Protein backbone atom coordinates (compact mmCIF):
# COMPACT_ATOMS: atom_id res chain seq x y z
CA UNK A 1 0.00 0.00 0.00
CA UNK A 2 2.74 2.38 0.96
CA UNK A 3 4.49 1.65 -2.29
CA UNK A 4 1.34 2.32 -4.29
CA UNK A 5 0.68 5.61 -2.46
CA UNK A 6 4.25 6.72 -3.00
CA UNK A 7 3.97 5.94 -6.67
CA UNK A 8 0.77 8.00 -7.01
CA UNK A 9 2.41 10.91 -5.20
CA UNK A 10 5.38 10.78 -7.49
CA UNK A 11 3.16 10.69 -10.55
CA UNK A 12 1.06 13.62 -9.22
CA UNK A 13 4.20 15.70 -8.63
CA UNK A 14 5.45 14.93 -12.12
CA UNK A 15 2.19 16.09 -13.70
CA UNK A 16 2.28 19.37 -11.77
CA UNK A 17 5.83 19.95 -12.89
CA UNK A 18 4.86 19.30 -16.50
CA UNK A 19 1.93 21.72 -16.31
CA UNK A 20 4.13 24.39 -14.74
CA UNK A 21 6.84 23.86 -17.34
CA UNK A 22 4.31 24.12 -20.15
CA UNK A 23 2.86 27.29 -18.63
CA UNK A 24 6.29 28.84 -18.35
CA UNK A 25 7.10 27.78 -21.89
CA UNK A 26 3.94 29.43 -23.20
CA UNK A 27 4.71 32.63 -21.33
CA UNK A 28 8.26 32.65 -22.60
CA UNK A 29 7.02 32.09 -26.17
CA UNK A 30 4.58 34.98 -25.83
CA UNK A 31 7.37 37.17 -24.52
CA UNK A 32 9.65 36.26 -27.42
CA UNK A 33 6.89 36.94 -29.92
CA UNK A 34 6.21 40.30 -28.27
CA UNK A 35 9.85 41.31 -28.45
CA UNK A 36 9.83 41.07 -32.25
CA UNK A 37 7.73 44.12 -33.24
CA UNK A 38 6.72 44.14 -36.88
CA UNK A 39 6.93 47.91 -37.49
CA UNK A 40 7.77 49.40 -40.88
CA UNK A 41 9.52 52.77 -40.65
CA UNK A 42 8.89 55.34 -43.44
CA UNK A 43 11.13 55.58 -46.48
CA UNK A 44 12.95 58.78 -47.40
CA UNK A 45 10.24 59.67 -49.95
CA UNK A 46 7.44 59.03 -47.46
CA UNK A 47 9.25 61.07 -44.82
CA UNK A 48 9.69 63.98 -47.24
CA UNK A 49 5.98 63.90 -48.13
CA UNK A 50 5.12 63.84 -44.44
CA UNK A 51 7.34 66.81 -43.60
CA UNK A 52 5.93 68.88 -46.47
CA UNK A 53 2.34 68.29 -45.37
CA UNK A 54 0.34 70.40 -42.91
CA UNK A 55 -0.73 72.54 -41.34
CA UNK A 56 -3.62 73.26 -43.69
CA UNK A 57 -3.82 76.98 -44.38
CA UNK A 58 -6.26 79.02 -46.48
CA UNK A 59 -5.51 79.17 -50.19
CA UNK A 60 -4.35 82.58 -51.36
CA UNK A 61 -4.94 83.69 -54.96
CA UNK A 62 -1.73 85.64 -55.44
CA UNK A 63 -2.78 86.85 -58.90
CA UNK A 64 -5.89 88.54 -57.53
CA UNK A 65 -3.94 89.80 -54.54
CA UNK A 66 -1.39 91.53 -56.78
CA UNK A 67 -4.18 93.13 -58.84
CA UNK A 68 -5.95 94.27 -55.66
CA UNK A 69 -2.92 95.82 -53.97
CA UNK A 70 -3.06 99.58 -53.79
CA UNK A 71 -0.42 101.64 -55.47
CA UNK A 72 1.78 104.06 -53.64
CA UNK A 73 2.33 107.70 -54.35
CA UNK A 74 0.02 110.69 -54.41
CA UNK A 75 -3.75 110.71 -54.31
CA UNK A 76 -5.57 109.83 -57.53
CA UNK A 77 -8.74 111.72 -58.39
CA UNK A 78 -11.91 109.70 -58.79
CA UNK A 79 -15.50 110.28 -59.99
CA UNK A 80 -17.47 112.47 -57.59
CA UNK A 81 -14.49 114.43 -56.27
CA UNK A 82 -14.88 118.22 -56.32
CA UNK A 83 -11.83 120.10 -57.59
CA UNK A 84 -10.72 123.71 -57.44
CA UNK A 85 -8.45 124.62 -60.34
CA UNK A 86 -6.91 128.11 -60.25
CA UNK A 87 -6.29 129.42 -63.76
CA UNK A 88 -5.88 132.94 -65.22
CA UNK A 89 -9.18 134.77 -65.35
CA UNK A 90 -8.68 135.60 -69.01
CA UNK A 91 -8.94 131.92 -69.86
CA UNK A 92 -12.35 131.72 -68.17
CA UNK A 93 -13.96 134.37 -70.40
CA UNK A 94 -17.38 133.34 -71.75
CA UNK A 95 -18.35 136.74 -73.19
CA UNK A 96 -16.65 139.61 -74.95
CA UNK A 97 -16.20 141.41 -71.62
CA UNK A 98 -12.58 141.21 -70.52
CA UNK A 99 -11.49 140.83 -66.89
CA UNK A 100 -9.97 143.74 -65.01
CA UNK A 101 -6.51 142.22 -65.15
CA UNK A 102 -5.18 139.62 -67.53
CA UNK A 103 -2.80 138.41 -64.85
CA UNK A 104 -5.56 137.79 -62.34
CA UNK A 105 -5.85 134.15 -61.28
CA UNK A 106 -9.25 132.96 -60.13
CA UNK A 107 -10.43 129.59 -58.85
CA UNK A 108 -12.58 127.42 -61.08
CA UNK A 109 -14.67 124.86 -59.16
CA UNK A 110 -15.83 121.70 -60.89
CA UNK A 111 -16.80 118.12 -60.02
CA UNK A 112 -15.44 115.00 -61.70
CA UNK A 113 -18.33 113.53 -63.64
CA UNK A 114 -19.30 109.89 -63.93
CA UNK A 115 -17.46 109.65 -67.22
CA UNK A 116 -14.23 110.59 -65.47
CA UNK A 117 -13.95 114.15 -66.85
CA UNK A 118 -14.18 117.82 -65.88
CA UNK A 119 -15.28 120.60 -68.20
CA UNK A 120 -13.30 123.83 -68.68
CA UNK A 121 -14.14 127.01 -70.59
CA UNK A 122 -12.93 127.04 -74.18
CA UNK A 123 -11.23 123.63 -74.09
CA UNK A 124 -14.17 121.46 -73.05
CA UNK A 125 -13.73 118.10 -71.24
CA UNK A 126 -10.48 116.76 -69.82
CA UNK A 127 -10.22 113.19 -68.57
CA UNK A 128 -8.88 113.39 -65.00
CA UNK A 129 -10.00 110.25 -63.13
CA UNK A 130 -7.08 108.22 -61.87
CA UNK A 131 -4.69 111.15 -62.27
CA UNK A 132 -2.80 112.97 -59.54
CA UNK A 133 -3.23 116.69 -59.00
CA UNK A 134 0.12 117.38 -60.66
CA UNK A 135 -0.96 115.38 -63.73
CA UNK A 136 -4.25 117.30 -63.88
CA UNK A 137 -2.37 120.59 -63.76
CA UNK A 138 -0.18 119.50 -66.69
CA UNK A 139 -3.23 118.33 -68.66
CA UNK A 140 -4.92 121.73 -68.18
CA UNK A 141 -1.77 123.61 -69.19
CA UNK A 142 -1.37 121.46 -72.33
CA UNK A 143 -5.01 122.12 -73.25
CA UNK A 144 -4.64 125.92 -73.02
CA UNK A 145 -1.07 126.44 -74.20
CA UNK A 146 -0.17 127.35 -76.88
CA UNK A 147 -3.62 127.22 -78.51
CA UNK A 148 -5.34 129.75 -76.23
CA UNK A 149 -2.39 131.35 -74.40
CA UNK A 150 0.89 132.71 -75.67
CA UNK A 151 2.57 131.97 -72.34
CA UNK A 152 2.38 128.96 -70.06
CA UNK A 153 -0.51 129.72 -67.72
CA UNK A 154 -0.09 129.16 -63.99
CA UNK A 155 -2.44 126.34 -62.92
CA UNK A 156 -2.91 125.05 -59.39
CA UNK A 157 -5.36 122.24 -58.52
CA UNK A 158 -6.61 121.06 -55.17
CA UNK A 159 -9.43 118.89 -53.88
CA UNK A 160 -12.28 120.69 -52.18
CA UNK A 161 -14.44 117.69 -51.44
CA UNK A 162 -13.69 114.00 -51.56
CA UNK A 163 -16.27 111.58 -52.83
CA UNK A 164 -17.02 108.91 -50.19
CA UNK A 165 -17.90 105.25 -50.56
CA UNK A 166 -19.48 102.88 -48.08
CA UNK A 167 -17.81 99.62 -47.09
CA UNK A 168 -18.71 97.24 -44.28
CA UNK A 169 -16.53 95.24 -41.92
CA UNK A 170 -17.61 92.47 -39.53
CA UNK A 171 -15.97 89.86 -37.36
CA UNK A 172 -12.93 90.12 -35.11
CA UNK A 173 -12.51 93.91 -35.06
CA UNK A 174 -13.03 96.36 -32.23
CA UNK A 175 -15.88 98.27 -33.90
CA UNK A 176 -17.58 96.40 -36.74
CA UNK A 177 -19.97 98.39 -38.89
CA UNK A 178 -20.45 100.36 -42.09
CA UNK A 179 -17.95 103.15 -42.79
CA UNK A 180 -17.87 106.00 -45.30
CA UNK A 181 -14.36 106.36 -46.67
CA UNK A 182 -12.80 108.91 -48.96
CA UNK A 183 -11.24 107.76 -52.18
CA UNK A 184 -7.77 107.95 -50.66
CA UNK A 185 -8.96 105.80 -47.74
CA UNK A 186 -10.40 102.97 -49.80
CA UNK A 187 -7.99 100.31 -48.63
CA UNK A 188 -8.08 97.44 -46.17
CA UNK A 189 -5.60 99.00 -43.73
CA UNK A 190 -7.52 102.30 -43.66
CA UNK A 191 -10.77 100.44 -43.01
CA UNK A 192 -9.18 98.46 -40.16
CA UNK A 193 -7.95 101.72 -38.65
CA UNK A 194 -11.47 103.13 -38.81
CA UNK A 195 -12.70 99.98 -37.03
CA UNK A 196 -9.94 100.49 -34.39
CA UNK A 197 -8.03 97.38 -35.40
CA UNK A 198 -8.30 93.64 -34.97
CA UNK A 199 -9.23 92.29 -31.53
CA UNK A 200 -6.43 91.36 -29.14
CA UNK A 201 -7.08 87.63 -29.57
CA UNK A 202 -6.05 87.96 -33.19
CA UNK A 203 -7.48 86.98 -36.57
CA UNK A 204 -6.93 83.94 -38.74
CA UNK A 205 -7.81 85.25 -42.21
CA UNK A 206 -9.54 88.21 -43.85
CA UNK A 207 -12.14 87.71 -46.58
CA UNK A 208 -12.92 90.59 -48.93
CA UNK A 209 -16.05 90.26 -51.05
CA UNK A 210 -16.08 92.80 -53.86
CA UNK A 211 -19.21 94.54 -55.02
CA UNK A 212 -20.61 92.85 -58.11
CA UNK A 213 -21.16 96.22 -59.83
CA UNK A 214 -18.48 97.17 -62.39
CA UNK A 215 -15.70 99.38 -61.09
CA UNK A 216 -15.96 102.89 -62.66
CA UNK A 217 -12.20 103.41 -62.25
CA UNK A 218 -11.47 100.63 -64.77
CA UNK A 219 -10.76 102.19 -68.13
CA UNK A 220 -12.25 101.02 -71.41
CA UNK A 221 -8.73 100.28 -72.62
CA UNK A 222 -8.22 97.82 -69.75
CA UNK A 223 -11.57 96.19 -70.52
CA UNK A 224 -10.59 95.89 -74.17
CA UNK A 225 -7.25 94.26 -73.25
CA UNK A 226 -9.01 91.74 -71.05
CA UNK A 227 -11.50 90.97 -73.83
CA UNK A 228 -8.69 90.35 -76.34
CA UNK A 229 -6.88 88.18 -73.77
CA UNK A 230 -9.97 86.07 -73.19
CA UNK A 231 -10.50 85.58 -76.93
CA UNK A 232 -6.83 84.66 -77.40
CA UNK A 233 -7.05 82.01 -74.68
CA UNK A 234 -10.25 80.61 -76.19
CA UNK A 235 -8.54 80.43 -79.58
CA UNK A 236 -5.45 78.67 -78.22
CA UNK A 237 -7.39 76.01 -76.34
CA UNK A 238 -11.13 75.94 -76.82
CA UNK A 239 -11.68 73.03 -74.47
CA UNK A 240 -9.69 74.02 -71.42
CA UNK A 241 -10.71 77.68 -71.50
CA UNK A 242 -14.43 77.09 -71.97
CA UNK A 243 -14.96 78.05 -68.35
CA UNK A 244 -13.24 81.40 -68.83
CA UNK A 245 -16.18 82.78 -70.80
CA UNK A 246 -18.56 81.76 -68.03
CA UNK A 247 -16.35 83.37 -65.39
CA UNK A 248 -16.28 86.77 -67.08
CA UNK A 249 -18.75 89.60 -66.92
CA UNK A 250 -20.19 91.65 -69.75
CA UNK A 251 -17.15 93.92 -69.83
CA UNK A 252 -14.80 91.02 -70.48
CA UNK A 253 -13.09 91.20 -67.08
CA UNK A 254 -12.64 88.04 -65.04
CA UNK A 255 -15.37 87.83 -62.41
CA UNK A 256 -14.21 88.25 -58.84
CA UNK A 257 -17.42 87.27 -57.09
CA UNK A 258 -15.49 84.80 -54.95
CA UNK A 259 -14.08 86.38 -51.78
CA UNK A 260 -10.42 87.36 -51.82
CA UNK A 261 -8.74 85.46 -48.98
CA UNK A 262 -5.96 87.30 -47.22
CA UNK A 263 -3.69 85.72 -44.56
CA UNK A 264 -2.75 87.52 -41.36
CA UNK A 265 0.84 87.98 -40.22
CA UNK A 266 1.25 87.38 -36.53
CA UNK A 267 -2.12 88.08 -34.93
CA UNK A 268 -3.36 91.38 -36.34
CA UNK A 269 -1.35 92.52 -39.38
CA UNK A 270 -2.82 91.96 -42.89
CA UNK A 271 -0.57 90.15 -45.35
CA UNK A 272 -0.93 93.10 -47.74
CA UNK A 273 -2.95 96.28 -48.14
CA UNK A 274 -5.75 95.81 -50.67
CA UNK A 275 -7.78 98.39 -52.57
CA UNK A 276 -11.50 98.43 -51.80
CA UNK A 277 -14.52 99.43 -53.86
CA UNK A 278 -17.83 101.03 -53.05
CA UNK A 279 -20.12 98.42 -51.47
CA UNK A 280 -17.38 95.92 -50.58
CA UNK A 281 -17.72 93.83 -47.44
CA UNK A 282 -14.83 92.65 -45.27
CA UNK A 283 -15.02 89.73 -42.85
CA UNK A 284 -12.24 89.31 -40.29
CA UNK A 285 -12.34 85.69 -39.14
CA UNK A 286 -11.50 85.26 -35.47
CA UNK A 287 -8.39 83.21 -34.69
CA UNK A 288 -9.27 79.83 -33.26
CA UNK A 289 -6.62 78.28 -31.05
CA UNK A 290 -4.96 75.47 -33.07
CA UNK A 291 -4.75 72.07 -31.42
CA UNK A 292 -2.80 68.85 -31.62
CA UNK A 293 -4.03 65.48 -30.39
CA UNK A 294 -2.29 62.65 -28.54
CA UNK A 295 -4.03 59.28 -28.24
CA UNK A 296 -3.13 55.67 -27.52
CA UNK A 297 -0.72 54.29 -24.91
CA UNK A 298 -0.30 57.50 -22.94
CA UNK A 299 -1.48 58.40 -19.46
CA UNK A 300 -3.76 61.35 -20.33
CA UNK A 301 -4.83 61.31 -24.00
CA UNK A 302 -6.65 64.34 -25.40
CA UNK A 303 -6.48 67.60 -27.37
CA UNK A 304 -3.92 70.24 -26.45
CA UNK A 305 -3.54 73.91 -27.54
CA UNK A 306 -0.76 74.87 -29.93
CA UNK A 307 0.01 78.61 -29.53
CA UNK A 308 1.18 80.39 -32.70
CA UNK A 309 4.50 81.53 -31.22
CA UNK A 310 5.89 78.13 -30.09
CA UNK A 311 6.99 74.83 -31.61
CA UNK A 312 6.67 71.39 -30.04
CA UNK A 313 8.57 68.21 -30.82
CA UNK A 314 7.24 64.68 -30.57
CA UNK A 315 8.28 63.95 -26.99
CA UNK A 316 7.01 67.33 -25.80
CA UNK A 317 3.65 66.48 -27.32
CA UNK A 318 3.66 63.13 -25.52
CA UNK A 319 4.63 64.94 -22.34
CA UNK A 320 1.41 66.99 -22.52
CA UNK A 321 -0.45 63.67 -22.45
CA UNK A 322 1.30 62.58 -19.23
CA UNK A 323 4.02 60.51 -20.87
CA UNK A 324 4.06 56.96 -22.20
CA UNK A 325 2.32 54.08 -20.44
CA UNK A 326 4.79 52.40 -18.07
CA UNK A 327 2.97 49.07 -18.23
CA UNK A 328 2.99 48.86 -22.06
CA UNK A 329 6.40 50.53 -22.52
CA UNK A 330 5.74 51.52 -26.16
CA UNK A 331 8.66 52.35 -28.38
CA UNK A 332 6.94 53.72 -31.50
CA UNK A 333 4.65 56.64 -32.25
CA UNK A 334 2.67 57.35 -35.43
CA UNK A 335 2.02 60.95 -36.47
CA UNK A 336 -0.94 61.62 -38.79
CA UNK A 337 -0.94 64.87 -40.78
CA UNK A 338 -3.35 66.44 -43.29
CA UNK A 339 -2.25 67.64 -46.71
CA UNK A 340 -3.77 70.68 -48.48
CA UNK A 341 -5.87 68.34 -50.67
CA UNK A 342 -7.42 66.88 -47.46
CA UNK A 343 -5.65 63.54 -47.77
CA UNK A 344 -3.84 62.15 -44.74
CA UNK A 345 -0.19 61.15 -44.58
CA UNK A 346 1.45 59.39 -41.67
CA UNK A 347 4.90 58.39 -40.48
CA UNK A 348 6.03 55.96 -37.79
CA UNK A 349 8.92 56.96 -35.55
CA UNK A 350 10.91 54.89 -33.08
CA UNK A 351 11.21 57.26 -30.13
CA UNK A 352 12.76 54.90 -27.55
CA UNK A 353 15.59 52.44 -28.09
CA UNK A 354 16.12 50.37 -24.95
CA UNK A 355 16.05 52.97 -22.19
CA UNK A 356 17.20 55.95 -24.29
CA UNK A 357 15.39 58.48 -26.46
CA UNK A 358 16.20 58.48 -30.16
CA UNK A 359 16.63 61.46 -32.48
CA UNK A 360 13.08 60.84 -33.69
CA UNK A 361 11.82 62.29 -30.42
CA UNK A 362 12.81 65.72 -31.81
CA UNK A 363 10.47 65.43 -34.83
CA UNK A 364 8.52 68.68 -35.19
CA UNK A 365 4.81 68.45 -34.44
CA UNK A 366 2.58 70.86 -36.39
CA UNK A 367 -0.83 72.28 -35.48
CA UNK A 368 -3.55 69.80 -36.35
CA UNK A 369 -1.30 66.73 -36.04
CA UNK A 370 -2.54 63.56 -34.36
CA UNK A 371 0.08 61.64 -32.39
CA UNK A 372 -0.99 58.03 -31.93
CA UNK A 373 1.05 55.75 -29.63
CA UNK A 374 -0.43 52.56 -31.01
CA UNK A 375 -0.25 48.93 -29.95
CA UNK A 376 2.35 46.53 -31.30
CA UNK A 377 2.67 42.80 -30.61
CA UNK A 378 5.19 43.64 -27.91
CA UNK A 379 2.95 46.14 -26.08
CA UNK A 380 -0.02 43.75 -26.19
CA UNK A 381 2.10 40.98 -24.69
CA UNK A 382 3.44 43.23 -21.96
CA UNK A 383 -0.04 44.40 -21.01
CA UNK A 384 -1.29 40.79 -20.93
CA UNK A 385 1.54 39.69 -18.65
CA UNK A 386 1.09 42.81 -16.55
CA UNK A 387 -2.56 41.95 -15.91
CA UNK A 388 -1.85 38.25 -15.22
CA UNK A 389 0.94 38.77 -12.72
CA UNK A 390 -0.62 41.81 -11.05
CA UNK A 391 -3.86 39.88 -10.37
CA UNK A 392 -2.55 36.42 -9.51
CA UNK A 393 0.54 37.27 -7.52
CA UNK A 394 -0.77 40.37 -5.74
CA UNK A 395 2.58 42.08 -6.31
CA UNK A 396 3.60 43.86 -9.49
CA UNK A 397 6.87 42.53 -10.85
CA UNK A 398 7.62 43.39 -14.51
CA UNK A 399 7.92 40.11 -16.35
CA UNK A 400 10.95 41.32 -18.27
CA UNK A 401 12.87 41.66 -15.01
CA UNK A 402 12.79 37.87 -14.66
CA UNK A 403 14.95 37.56 -17.77
CA UNK A 404 17.22 40.49 -16.98
Beta strands, then each sheet from edge to edge (+ up, - down):
strand 1: 82-88
strand 2: 105-111
strand 3: 117-120
strand 4: 124-127
strand 5: 156-161
strand 6: 164-171
strand 7: 177-182
strand 8: 203-209
strand 9: 260-265
strand 10: 269-270
strand 11: 281-286
strand 12: 291-296
strand 13: 302-305
strand 14: 312-313
strand 15: 332-338
strand 16: 344-350
strand 17: 352-353
strand 18: 356-357
strand 19: 364-365
strand 20: 370-373
sheet 1: 2+ 1- 5+
sheet 2: 3+ 4-
sheet 3: 7+ 6- 11- 8+ 9- 10+
sheet 4: 13+ 12- 20- 15+ 16-
sheet 5: 14+ 19-
sheet 6: 17+ 18-
end
